[in-house]
């Protein structure tokens, strides 16, 4: 495999994120940018087109999953054998693709999902891997590993690589998930169908998840209420979906409780966030998927503060399904 391409997802990009896009374009010629902004900046698009950057306008259709799927369609049509995913707040080094493609060649299977070692800046540590196993997997800490391929049940989407053969075999990302657990569901889907999933410890990607604050052994992300809904709902649905393969479907309830505890202890806007978590958990148990606003318009309006706003319908300038 020699030809690879990159999907770069934009959402209301600021100057820093546009700089990240230009940096990524400088080290990956086969790049497609997908703008998920509901009302894209026409002047920015014109400037990018003049620089030779292809920009797809997705307007948040299908959320982050929709952006990945639209980009994948373009790269597959170009003949790319490996598809990389990157969110606008992730910055990669010049050697990133060389290191990842070397690892792709070592896998020995044309179908694979591969992620880099991910360093969470605010937590000051690398995210662990979760080796496949029928029982609850014991996480492998990655801080001290700087080489080798580590089998895992899933990888974080930003920075990850999916072979064209794997994407065709597994299908598209779930657009009814929109944003949360897209990557976990895709990894579990791959693992359950015999498609290998690895973390490449030789390549590190730095990222930040929300506005993480540590409180001793606990930490919280300060995600807005609507995103708390998707996090709780998709966790329940995803882990129950694969309970025949992996024995940790019970973990979704514990995750919802942990999320609620951290909100109650450390975050503002507690009532809205706790209501969103409870509603999401219940919808996940019942298998109700769709947009928060279509399933629960009144609760969604309460959680986003839409009733108190006239110009901006969603709190914090975000929309359900947007890139983080």
Secondary structure, 3 states (H helix, E strand, C coil): CCCEEEEEEECCCCHHHHHHHHHHHHHCCCEEEEECCCCCCHHHHHHHHHCCCEEEECCCCCHHHHHHHHHHHHHHHCCCCEEEEEECCCECCCCHHHHHHHHHHHHCCCCEEEEEEEEECCCCEECCEECCCCCCCCEECCCCCCCCEEECCCCCCCCCEEEHHHHHHHCCCCCCCCCCCHHHHHHHHHHHCCCEEEEEEEEEEEECCCCCEEECCEEECCCCHHHHHHHHHHHHHHHHHCCCCCCCCCHHHHHHHHHHHHHHHHCCCHHHHHHHHHHHHHHHHHCCCCCHHHHCHHHHHHHHCHHHCCCCCCHHHCCCCCCC
